[in-house]
Amino acid sequence: MSLRFAGDWPISLTLAVAIVASAALWFFYRRDTRGGPAWAHWGLPTLRALAVLLAILTFAGPILRYSQTIGELGNVLFCIDASSSMQRGDPQMDRQDAIAIGVVQGWLSPEVADTLQTLQGTDTLAATGYARPLDDALRRYEQSTRFDRVTGLLWGSEGLLAELQSTHRLSVMGMVGQEGVPWWNADNRPLSFASDDLPHSWPATATAPLTDLTSPVLQRLGTQIEASAGTALDAWELAAETTPQSSRVGSQAEDATADPDHSDRSDAGGTDVASPESTAGQPNMGRANGTAAVRNAVVLLTDGQHNTGPSPLAMAGQLASQGIPIFCVGFGGAEEPTDLAVLEVVAPAAVASKNRVRGTLVWKDRGPAGRPVQLRITADDRVLWQQAVLSENQPLRRTEFDFAISELVEQQLRLQSRDLKLQSLPLTLQAVIQPLADETDTDNNQLEFRLSAVIRDQRMLLIDGRSRWESRYLRNLFDRDEGWSVTRLIIGPGTAMPVMPRGDQADRFPAEPAGLSDFDVVVLGEFSGNLISQEEQEWIREYVARGGGLVIIDGARGAWSDLQTTRLADLLPVRREDSARQAADRFQLTTAGNDWPALQLRSDAEENKTLWQQLPPSHGLVPVRPLPGAETMVEAVADDIRLPAIVRRRYGSGQIVYLAFDDSWRWRFEVADRYHGRFWNQVVRAIMQAPYAVSDAIASLDTGAAQYQAGEAAEIRVRLRQPDGRLQENALVDALLTRDGQPVATINLSPVADQPGLYRGKTDPLEPGLYRTRLQASGFSDSALQVATEFRVSAPPSRESLAVACNEALLQQIARASGGAYLHESEADKLKELLKPLSAGRTQYTDLLLWRSYWWFFLIVGLLACEWLLRKRAGLI
């Protein structure tokens, strides 16, 4: 039973007038009852006001609807794709298909469409008088989006919901990314204030950044499915997979061009929510009803561009086993429109300003083959890199880029305040593809990205007791990098420096502990412990504990066995065994090593594992065992025995990496620095403490990367000093965060134990926008704290723009695997006939026109009569 309103006045206006009129009447009538008893003073105005309220509500046409179900209704779940690709139009659609869609949407009558099929030429069309209706229908089509046409198919007095509501139990769900969101349910309708109780709007639009055709459906059905095994493809390659488009046929017809493996992959970067969820209030989809199975079906309204989540074909097979067919309605044209798009820029987060920026431009090439395309990377109006290529009509292309930033950095530095000392400078760059003349969407031809230009050279202190090949190649590797400065000290008997050289010069061991903190990483080889004083050993321990990075390279002389009796022993993450060094057969990553980005020598995880096993093995591995708290990252296999080769350990706020071998230089054989250089650069950068981006006389501030992805959090580090240079302890320090100029958060920074003057904090997950961070600290004025940083948070790259045509082949496979049928939107009017056999009953509706009934009239008259009798009893007549 439901209450509806179908009068000449809209219910909102009627209610407003009724409430105002009855309230005014109640107020003025109450003044006339002041002399009577209290019950009359309140009751009489209320009765008359209620009578007036009901009389005015008559104009809204209240109707009480009763429903009675005869037989068994079929359950139909409409699943609407709410991803951003459904917000696109389809101007490239075939004209005949556009006309057929106009008929389905009700923009054009079937009679006009049938006549148009037989006409030839514009003169004939004009003579029939059908030119204007056709133009109106085509104009409405060109202005519509796929999501609009889904809505038009279901809505209205002639929409599917209206035509099926008497014979089926209906519900509508939005597929919002990987979530199934209930939008409307025929069994749980709220009080209807419209002329009917069908939905007239959805609670969401098509803006989801991903399309998952599996998880939302299974979630709403309360069914679970295992995600298919992951693959070596990255996120763009997953989304770029396509199947050849095929002709529109029913699900039972064989499609010779269909690829049964299409989209049968899970996205490692996504979240699978295909888990059971409460389905209270939802149709009993896929469940037994006594001994007879309930008749159920799923209608999928989508463009078919599945790009995350479990395989929809596996879902179709599972639902088929439960007797639930899937009817797929495809929206959009079958051919990809002409479109170039910048999808992603793969570049390092930080680059030394003297070095070149090397990376990869990932872009979509949906241009006719052979057309010239101009790729550029710019900073404002300045072109840093450009390359001319020819289009190949490929869904995914990668183009390498390489450009210098030194002149750009110098130009930007001239604009900075002289009171600030910059360690790194954020650069805002744009990747641009020159649009083609007939592109359908030019908004995606440009993508902004940011990176940090490191201004200060990074410094390494390398100490060894002999000139080994390992230390030679390591020094040469970083000496060739213009962003690094290496202090190499070869000390001990038989060398040019029999004793440790000390002093403030560049080629000396620091004379003060503060000088050691100027180094970003310290590398210790094999040397005699008596060459470094106990005080200097303590400096090294404190350097690591405060956040410094330390690399220990062991060797054949066993010097670290002697160092285990010194203060440096606390830094060693292993204990040496008494057995002799032995040659290894191969290296292999441990589980921890596989998860550590510093050891990723290839982008693909499986290929990286294989590469480590193929690297030249060590000829002399020092036998050690890790100490508690240390992790073995790489093992060496010798005679089927696994031995620690690379061990990692945290010490205070710093990190230590220990190598049980000194011949990684063998990895250069025939490939030069390809793996050797990448290994050492990544390890060193992973363990060294990042420098502060900006400093003034009082504070140093760093907020990490110049660019984050939405949902990530930024870590804030501050070093606070007093005006005389001493570190400021126990201050109250806050970071003030603004986004696009508006304050969004105040983050309290906590002092770090055992590190005076250092304060840390972390933001909440960040939303897209341009962020700026400045400081407040107790005891310091705002003018004294001039440091500020800036970073951008970008939305994750959308795979929705990679393929936008209707994937008819996939939808046909889903329909066929489930026992359903596929229809293009131009023939969606056949869906009603396909769903008819699902139901073995119908719902009969009986409407009681309250505004024309005796009961409504008697109620109004009864209220007035009661008011009159009570008024007389109170002596007011």
URMODA-V978215 format. One record per residue. N is the residue number from 1. PHI is phi in whole degrees, 0 to 359 (NA if undefined). NEAR is the number of other C-alpha atoms within 10 Angstrom. D_FIRST is the distance of its C-alpha to the first C-alpha in Angstrom with 2 decimals. Layout:
N;PHI;NEAR;D_FIRST, N;PHI;NEAR;D_FIRST
This chain:
1;NA;12;0.00, 2;217;14;3.81, 3;254;19;7.07, 4;232;23;9.89, 5;226;25;13.48, 6;223;17;15.82, 7;274;18;18.82, 8;287;11;22.48, 9;267;15;22.60, 10;294;16;21.10, 11;297;21;18.79, 12;296;12;21.44, 13;293;13;24.16, 14;298;20;22.26, 15;298;18;21.43, 16;298;11;25.04, 17;296;15;26.51, 18;296;22;24.36, 19;291;18;25.28, 20;297;13;28.90, 21;295;15;29.30, 22;292;20;27.77, 23;292;18;29.77, 24;296;13;32.92, 25;298;17;32.46, 26;299;21;31.91, 27;294;13;35.05, 28;287;11;37.32, 29;293;18;36.19, 30;295;17;36.83, 31;293;11;40.44, 32;282;12;40.88, 33;252;20;39.87, 34;294;12;42.38, 35;279;12;44.72, 36;269;13;42.27, 37;295;11;41.00, 38;297;11;38.93, 39;295;11;35.70, 40;285;21;36.09, 41;299;19;37.02, 42;258;15;33.62, 43;286;17;31.29, 44;296;23;32.29, 45;298;22;31.76, 46;292;21;28.33, 47;298;20;27.17, 48;291;21;28.60, 49;296;24;27.18, 50;296;21;23.58, 51;296;20;24.22, 52;294;21;25.58, 53;301;21;22.73, 54;293;19;20.15, 55;295;17;22.67, 56;289;18;23.09, 57;297;23;19.38, 58;301;20;19.48, 59;294;20;21.34, 60;276;23;18.40, 61;65;21;16.44, 62;295;22;13.07, 63;229;21;10.37, 64;260;15;7.01, 65;257;15;5.40, 66;254;14;4.56, 67;234;13;6.23, 68;222;12;9.29, 69;265;13;12.01, 70;245;12;15.53, 71;84;12;18.40, 72;245;17;18.73, 73;275;22;17.57, 74;277;24;20.16, 75;261;25;19.85, 76;233;25;21.30, 77;254;23;22.41, 78;273;24;23.74, 79;249;25;26.61, 80;258;26;27.98, 81;291;32;31.58, 82;251;26;31.80, 83;278;26;35.58, 84;293;22;37.94, 85;293;31;39.32, 86;284;29;36.00, 87;269;17;36.81, 88;274;17;39.82, 89;267;21;40.40, 90;226;23;42.26, 91;293;18;44.95, 92;273;16;47.05, 93;298;17;44.56, 94;304;12;46.12, 95;299;11;45.71, 96;295;13;44.34, 97;295;15;41.72, 98;297;21;40.81, 99;294;26;40.42, 100;298;22;38.21, 101;294;24;36.03, 102;300;24;35.84, 103;292;20;34.49, 104;300;23;31.83, 105;280;28;30.78, 106;86;16;30.76, 107;278;19;33.85, 108;218;20;35.98, 109;285;17;35.37, 110;301;15;36.35, 111;296;9;38.92, 112;296;17;40.68, 113;297;17;40.71, 114;297;12;42.21, 115;295;12;44.86, 116;297;18;45.74, 117;295;10;46.49, 118;262;8;49.31, 119;275;12;50.83, 120;231;9;53.96, 121;89;7;55.14, 122;287;9;53.93, 123;296;10;55.78, 124;297;13;53.89, 125;296;17;50.59, 126;296;11;51.51, 127;294;9;52.51, 128;281;12;49.07, 129;81;11;47.35, 130;266;15;45.02, 131;298;16;46.75, 132;291;11;44.56, 133;302;14;41.14, 134;294;20;42.59, 135;298;12;43.91, 136;297;14;40.59, 137;294;20;38.77, 138;293;20;41.49, 139;295;13;41.46, 140;297;14;37.73, 141;295;23;38.35, 142;296;15;41.27, 143;273;11;39.30, 144;268;17;36.37, 145;255;21;36.13, 146;299;25;34.84, 147;296;25;31.86, 148;300;18;31.18, 149;286;21;31.29, 150;298;20;28.90, 151;300;18;26.39, 152;297;17;27.19, 153;293;21;26.73, 154;268;21;23.13, 155;280;19;21.95, 156;84;18;21.64, 157;293;11;20.33, 158;248;15;22.84, 159;285;19;22.59, 160;299;17;22.05, 161;296;23;18.55, 162;293;16;17.45, 163;284;15;19.49, 164;258;20;18.41, 165;293;16;14.67, 166;274;18;14.13, 167;242;23;16.89, 168;223;25;17.01, 169;266;24;15.36, 170;249;21;16.70, 171;210;23;18.03, 172;235;22;20.73, 173;232;23;23.61, 174;265;25;26.64, 175;268;29;30.02, 176;263;24;31.71, 177;65;26;35.17, 178;255;25;34.89, 179;251;22;31.49, 180;261;26;28.15, 181;254;20;25.73, 182;293;18;21.95, 183;254;18;20.86, 184;198;21;17.32, 185;217;19;14.98, 186;296;19;12.10, 187;276;12;10.84, 188;234;10;11.34, 189;281;12;10.30, 190;284;12;11.02, 191;302;11;9.86, 192;268;14;11.01, 193;250;16;13.91, 194;254;18;15.20, 195;287;16;15.18, 196;214;15;13.14, 197;252;17;11.49, 198;267;20;14.60, 199;293;21;17.32, 200;244;11;20.15, 201;196;11;22.53, 202;262;13;23.48, 203;282;10;24.45, 204;208;12;27.94, 205;243;17;30.68, 206;274;22;33.19, 207;229;16;35.81, 208;297;22;36.19, 209;281;20;39.94, 210;222;27;39.56, 211;242;29;37.76, 212;236;29;36.79, 213;274;30;35.06, 214;251;27;35.09, 215;303;30;34.24, 216;299;27;30.82, 217;294;27;29.59, 218;295;22;30.98, 219;298;22;29.70, 220;286;25;26.05, 221;275;25;26.64, 222;69;18;28.37, 223;242;18;31.58, 224;239;17;35.07, 225;221;18;38.03, 226;282;13;41.59, 227;294;19;42.83, 228;292;14;45.66, 229;299;12;49.16, 230;291;12;50.28, 231;233;13;52.94, 232;278;13;55.82, 233;285;14;54.16, 234;276;14;53.33, 235;298;18;50.05, 236;289;21;51.23, 237;294;15;52.58, 238;298;22;49.29, 239;288;25;47.44, 240;280;21;50.23, 241;297;17;49.92, 242;225;17;48.86, 243;246;17;48.77, 244;301;14;50.23, 245;287;18;47.64, 246;235;16;47.18, 247;292;11;46.00, 248;280;17;42.35, 249;222;16;41.78, 250;291;17;39.12, 251;291;23;38.92, 252;277;15;40.95, 253;282;12;43.96, 254;280;12;46.72, 255;246;18;47.45, 256;291;8;51.15, 257;266;12;51.10, 258;287;17;48.32, 259;259;15;49.38, 260;294;13;47.55, 261;265;12;48.39, 262;301;19;46.83, 263;62;24;44.94, 264;275;20;45.38, 265;217;21;46.45, 266;256;23;45.15, 267;262;22;45.93, 268;296;17;47.96, 269;274;10;47.16, 270;264;15;43.39, 271;247;14;41.01, 272;269;21;39.23, 273;252;18;35.81, 274;282;25;34.95, 275;241;17;34.20, 276;299;14;31.37, 277;221;15;28.57, 278;303;11;25.49, 279;244;14;22.72, 280;299;8;19.97, 281;82;11;16.59, 282;260;21;18.39, 283;303;22;18.50, 284;282;18;21.09, 285;288;25;23.68, 286;72;21;27.00, 287;241;17;26.39, 288;280;12;26.84, 289;235;10;24.14, 290;70;7;26.21, 291;263;6;29.13, 292;257;8;27.58, 293;286;13;27.16, 294;289;22;23.81, 295;275;24;24.28, 296;227;25;24.32, 297;204;23;25.86, 298;243;23;26.74, 299;249;22;27.27, 300;259;25;29.96, 301;251;28;30.31, 302;200;30;33.69, 303;267;30;37.32, 304;80;30;38.39, 305;272;31;40.73, 306;290;30;40.28, 307;224;30;42.77, 308;200;28;41.89, 309;89;29;40.48, 310;295;27;40.78, 311;293;26;41.38, 312;290;25;38.43, 313;289;24;40.36, 314;295;19;40.37, 315;298;25;36.60, 316;299;23;36.29, 317;296;19;38.49, 318;292;18;36.59, 319;291;23;33.20, 320;299;19;34.95, 321;293;14;36.09, 322;261;16;32.47, 323;76;19;31.53, 324;248;24;29.64, 325;282;24;31.02, 326;246;29;31.17, 327;259;28;30.89, 328;260;32;32.89, 329;243;26;32.75, 330;268;29;35.85, 331;245;27;36.14, 332;106;28;39.53, 333;282;23;42.95, 334;275;24;44.89, 335;255;15;48.07, 336;292;19;48.74, 337;286;21;49.53, 338;296;18;52.82, 339;197;25;52.34, 340;250;29;54.60, 341;209;25;53.19, 342;277;24;54.66, 343;266;23;52.61, 344;197;20;54.61, 345;243;22;58.03, 346;264;15;59.58, 347;211;16;62.32, 348;297;12;63.80, 349;289;16;62.29, 350;219;19;65.81, 351;221;20;69.05, 352;298;21;72.52, 353;298;24;73.38, 354;278;20;76.58, 355;271;16;74.79, 356;262;15;72.87, 357;269;18;69.13, 358;239;14;68.33, 359;192;16;64.89, 360;226;15;62.61, 361;263;21;60.44, 362;262;18;57.39, 363;217;24;56.16, 364;265;26;54.21, 365;238;23;56.36, 366;248;21;54.39, 367;249;24;57.19, 368;307;16;59.10, 369;304;12;61.99, 370;97;11;65.25, 371;276;12;64.15, 372;287;15;65.85, 373;231;18;63.67, 374;254;15;64.89, 375;255;21;63.77, 376;217;19;64.66, 377;236;25;64.35, 378;232;16;65.01, 379;236;16;65.28, 380;58;9;64.35, 381;262;8;66.67, 382;266;10;69.06, 383;273;13;68.95, 384;266;17;69.67, 385;203;15;69.18, 386;207;17;68.51, 387;209;13;68.68, 388;263;10;68.43, 389;227;13;66.79, 390;253;14;65.62, 391;293;19;61.99, 392;232;16;61.23, 393;54;19;57.56, 394;244;14;56.68, 395;291;22;53.40, 396;211;20;55.31, 397;226;19;58.84, 398;234;15;60.89, 399;233;13;63.85, 400;284;12;66.22, 401;229;21;67.43, 402;203;13;70.36, 403;208;15;71.43, 404;267;15;73.37, 405;236;19;71.98, 406;300;16;75.21, 407;293;11;75.73, 408;297;15;72.11, 409;297;19;72.35, 410;299;12;75.61, 411;296;11;74.09, 412;291;13;71.10, 413;294;14;73.41, 414;293;9;75.35, 415;268;8;72.24, 416;274;12;71.70, 417;293;10;72.99, 418;287;10;76.44, 419;280;11;75.45, 420;253;15;73.09, 421;251;16;74.15, 422;261;21;71.87, 423;264;19;71.64, 424;215;23;69.02, 425;232;23;67.64, 426;288;22;64.11, 427;246;19;64.32, 428;257;17;61.51, 429;237;18;61.88, 430;231;19;60.01, 431;263;22;59.85, 432;230;20;59.74, 433;244;22;59.57, 434;295;15;60.77, 435;295;22;58.01, 436;278;19;58.65, 437;296;8;58.55, 438;253;11;55.48, 439;292;14;53.34, 440;275;16;49.61, 441;214;16;49.18, 442;259;16;52.11, 443;292;11;50.27, 444;263;16;50.80, 445;273;21;54.56, 446;219;19;55.46, 447;219;18;54.81, 448;273;17;56.21, 449;217;22;57.60, 450;229;23;59.76, 451;214;22;62.55, 452;261;23;65.08, 453;266;25;68.73, 454;280;22;70.85, 455;273;20;73.84, 456;278;15;75.88, 457;297;17;77.55, 458;276;21;76.33, 459;240;17;79.11, 460;235;23;80.02, 461;252;22;82.70, 462;244;19;84.14, 463;239;22;86.68, 464;214;19;88.47, 465;268;22;91.74, 466;200;19;92.77, 467;275;14;91.98, 468;280;16;89.69, 469;302;14;88.13, 470;299;17;84.73, 471;289;23;85.54, 472;297;13;87.34, 473;294;18;84.45, 474;293;21;82.01, 475;297;18;84.13, 476;298;11;84.64, 477;300;17;80.92, 478;276;19;80.03, 479;294;15;83.22, 480;287;10;82.21, 481;274;15;78.91, 482;295;14;79.61, 483;271;18;76.88, 484;236;17;78.71, 485;232;18;81.94, 486;248;23;83.46, 487;259;18;86.05, 488;252;20;87.68, 489;244;22;90.11, 490;259;25;92.13, 491;239;22;94.02, 492;118;19;96.39, 493;302;13;99.70, 494;83;10;100.68, 495;249;13;98.49, 496;287;11;99.37, 497;232;13;97.84, 498;295;13;99.20, 499;236;14;97.60, 500;291;17;94.31, 501;283;16;94.77, 502;236;13;93.19, 503;152;13;92.65, 504;266;11;90.46, 505;289;10;91.38, 506;292;12;88.91, 507;254;14;90.70, 508;230;15;90.94, 509;286;21;88.97, 510;304;20;87.56, 511;277;14;89.86, 512;230;13;86.96, 513;298;15;83.55, 514;296;11;81.89, 515;294;13;83.50, 516;292;20;81.75, 517;290;19;78.32, 518;286;16;79.18, 519;271;21;78.70, 520;277;23;75.29, 521;208;26;76.23, 522;241;26;79.21, 523;244;21;80.48, 524;248;18;82.90, 525;263;25;84.99, 526;262;23;87.84, 527;206;23;90.41, 528;284;16;92.51, 529;294;19;90.90, 530;283;13;94.06, 531;277;15;93.69, 532;239;15;90.77, 533;292;13;91.33, 534;299;14;89.12, 535;295;11;88.04, 536;291;19;87.04, 537;297;16;85.18, 538;293;15;83.24, 539;300;20;82.48, 540;295;21;80.95, 541;300;21;78.84, 542;293;21;77.58, 543;301;24;76.98, 544;290;24;74.60, 545;298;19;72.94, 546;278;22;72.17, 547;122;22;70.31, 548;286;27;73.11, 549;256;28;73.09, 550;230;27;75.81, 551;244;22;76.83, 552;247;23;79.34, 553;249;21;81.23, 554;280;21;83.19, 555;198;21;86.19, 556;282;15;89.17, 557;278;11;91.34, 558;69;14;89.17, 559;295;16;89.43, 560;287;24;86.04, 561;294;16;87.38, 562;288;13;89.84, 563;290;18;87.21, 564;292;16;85.20, 565;262;11;87.65, 566;257;17;87.01, 567;290;17;84.24, 568;287;18;82.73, 569;300;17;81.89, 570;297;13;78.65, 571;275;21;77.47, 572;286;23;78.15, 573;276;24;74.90, 574;225;23;76.88, 575;238;15;79.84, 576;287;16;82.53, 577;270;12;83.54, 578;278;10;87.20, 579;288;9;86.99, 580;280;10;88.34, 581;297;18;86.44, 582;218;13;85.26, 583;282;16;84.13, 584;258;22;80.49, 585;273;17;79.20, 586;192;19;76.07, 587;262;26;73.55, 588;206;23;69.88, 589;284;23;66.98, 590;276;16;65.34, 591;299;11;61.61, 592;295;12;62.24, 593;294;21;64.52, 594;294;18;62.02, 595;270;13;59.54, 596;272;14;62.20, 597;301;12;62.15, 598;297;18;65.89, 599;258;21;66.67, 600;275;22;64.59, 601;273;20;67.39, 602;226;15;65.02, 603;291;11;61.48, 604;274;13;60.10, 605;297;14;59.87, 606;292;12;61.15, 607;295;13;63.94, 608;294;18;64.89, 609;301;20;65.27, 610;296;14;67.45, 611;299;17;69.55, 612;300;21;70.42, 613;287;17;71.68, 614;264;14;73.80, 615;297;18;75.42, 616;305;18;79.11, 617;284;23;79.23, 618;288;25;81.41, 619;270;14;85.02, 620;206;17;85.32, 621;265;25;82.36, 622;285;26;83.00, 623;286;19;81.73, 624;219;19;79.40, 625;227;17;76.47, 626;295;20;73.65, 627;276;14;73.55, 628;304;9;70.43, 629;93;10;68.04, 630;261;19;69.30, 631;240;20;67.44, 632;278;24;69.13, 633;263;22;67.82, 634;227;24;70.20, 635;250;23;72.10, 636;249;25;75.29, 637;261;20;75.68, 638;227;17;79.25, 639;54;10;80.05, 640;65;10;76.38, 641;255;10;76.55, 642;265;15;74.16, 643;238;21;75.78, 644;297;25;74.34, 645;245;25;75.31, 646;231;22;73.18, 647;237;25;71.87, 648;238;24;69.77, 649;207;22;69.49, 650;268;19;68.26, 651;223;23;70.79, 652;62;17;69.60, 653;266;18;67.87, 654;256;20;69.88, 655;228;23;69.92, 656;232;23;72.71, 657;239;25;73.09, 658;249;26;75.87, 659;248;21;77.41, 660;274;26;79.47, 661;214;25;81.25, 662;231;21;83.14, 663;228;21;83.05, 664;293;20;79.77, 665;298;20;82.12, 666;293;17;82.37, 667;292;20;78.87, 668;280;16;80.56, 669;301;13;82.29, 670;67;8;81.86, 671;234;9;78.73, 672;55;12;80.29, 673;269;16;77.76, 674;305;13;74.60, 675;254;21;73.61, 676;298;21;76.27, 677;293;18;75.55, 678;294;15;71.80, 679;301;17;71.99, 680;291;18;74.19, 681;297;15;72.40, 682;289;15;69.00, 683;295;18;70.31, 684;298;20;72.21, 685;290;14;69.32, 686;287;16;66.93, 687;257;22;69.09, 688;284;23;70.63, 689;282;19;69.19, 690;296;16;67.70, 691;289;19;69.74, 692;284;20;68.33, 693;292;27;67.27, 694;213;21;68.82, 695;220;22;71.18, 696;232;19;72.86, 697;292;18;75.45, 698;250;20;72.93, 699;227;24;70.05, 700;241;25;69.19, 701;226;24;65.58, 702;214;25;63.79, 703;238;23;60.14, 704;84;22;60.62, 705;289;19;59.79, 706;281;24;59.70, 707;215;22;56.36, 708;239;23;53.41, 709;266;16;50.22, 710;305;16;46.85, 711;96;15;45.86, 712;280;13;49.50, 713;242;17;51.21, 714;260;20;54.64, 715;266;14;57.29, 716;251;19;59.40, 717;239;24;63.04, 718;224;25;65.39, 719;247;21;69.08, 720;248;26;70.20, 721;234;19;73.84, 722;279;15;75.79, 723;304;13;77.98, 724;274;8;81.01, 725;98;10;79.36, 726;289;12;78.53, 727;291;16;75.08, 728;266;16;72.68, 729;258;17;71.11, 730;57;13;68.36, 731;268;16;67.00, 732;266;14;63.41, 733;242;22;62.40, 734;236;21;59.16, 735;256;25;58.14, 736;262;17;56.27, 737;249;20;53.98, 738;240;18;52.78, 739;236;20;50.68, 740;52;12;51.39, 741;86;11;53.15, 742;252;11;50.38, 743;299;13;50.86, 744;234;12;48.51, 745;196;15;50.15, 746;241;16;53.09, 747;251;18;54.26, 748;284;17;56.55, 749;262;21;59.40, 750;263;18;60.87, 751;294;21;64.59, 752;267;16;65.58, 753;300;12;67.62, 754;65;12;71.28, 755;227;17;71.02, 756;303;17;72.11, 757;83;20;70.71, 758;258;23;67.90, 759;229;24;64.25, 760;226;19;61.16, 761;198;19;57.44, 762;218;16;54.49, 763;283;17;51.66, 764;287;12;48.00, 765;307;11;46.66, 766;264;18;47.37, 767;265;18;45.33, 768;301;16;47.04, 769;153;17;49.47, 770;261;16;53.09, 771;253;22;54.02, 772;227;20;57.05, 773;237;21;58.36, 774;226;18;60.89, 775;242;22;62.19, 776;230;19;62.56, 777;215;17;64.91, 778;297;11;66.24, 779;89;10;69.81, 780;232;15;69.60, 781;283;10;68.88, 782;297;12;66.46, 783;289;8;69.45, 784;284;14;71.17, 785;262;19;68.28, 786;267;20;68.31, 787;292;23;66.87, 788;203;20;63.57, 789;234;19;61.97, 790;221;21;59.48, 791;211;24;57.25, 792;247;26;54.39, 793;250;24;51.17, 794;255;19;49.96, 795;291;14;46.68, 796;299;13;47.04, 797;300;17;48.14, 798;269;17;45.26, 799;281;24;45.60, 800;294;20;43.01, 801;272;24;45.83, 802;287;27;48.05, 803;228;25;46.39, 804;239;23;43.93, 805;289;21;44.02, 806;290;22;41.28, 807;273;26;42.37, 808;296;31;41.60, 809;300;25;43.85, 810;296;29;41.95, 811;295;30;38.54, 812;295;31;40.01, 813;294;28;41.34, 814;299;29;38.01, 815;297;27;36.29, 816;294;26;39.17, 817;293;24;39.38, 818;263;27;35.72, 819;85;20;35.66, 820;260;25;33.53, 821;209;25;34.73, 822;247;28;35.90, 823;224;24;35.24, 824;281;24;36.69, 825;299;28;34.46, 826;288;21;36.42, 827;235;17;35.03, 828;292;20;31.52, 829;292;19;30.11, 830;278;13;31.06, 831;296;18;28.57, 832;300;14;25.78, 833;293;9;28.17, 834;292;12;29.18, 835;272;21;25.66, 836;303;13;24.83, 837;297;10;26.71, 838;290;19;24.65, 839;252;20;21.68, 840;241;14;22.00, 841;198;15;18.64, 842;204;19;15.89, 843;253;18;12.19, 844;263;12;11.66, 845;248;13;9.30, 846;238;13;9.41, 847;256;14;9.59, 848;255;14;10.57, 849;284;17;13.24, 850;301;19;13.40, 851;290;21;16.77, 852;249;13;18.23, 853;270;11;16.95, 854;297;11;19.35, 855;298;12;17.09, 856;295;17;17.30, 857;296;16;21.02, 858;297;12;21.70, 859;296;15;20.21, 860;294;19;22.59, 861;297;14;25.44, 862;296;15;24.88, 863;296;19;25.21, 864;293;19;28.35, 865;295;15;29.80, 866;297;14;29.34, 867;297;20;30.99, 868;293;17;33.85, 869;296;12;34.53, 870;293;17;34.63, 871;295;18;36.80, 872;294;11;39.19, 873;296;11;39.39, 874;279;18;40.26, 875;79;11;43.09, 876;264;13;41.92, 877;244;9;42.34
